[in-house]
């Protein structure tokens, strides 16, 4: 289990809000364990905000 108390909840909330606005139905649907392809590409490109 991750130490959830160490996560910046304001940042996590903003990311979740953006994710739901852009990919809500896809994000809530069962999918591969690799996650949403567009979100993976954003993280790989460095577009996602850091969580540390």
BELWOJO-V43476 format. One record per pair of residues at least 6 apart in sequence whose C-alpha atoms are under 6 Angstrom apart, sorted by sequence separation. I is the first residue (numbers start at 1). J is the second residue. If there is no record, write none. Layout:
{{I;J} {I;J}}
This chain:
{{42;48}}
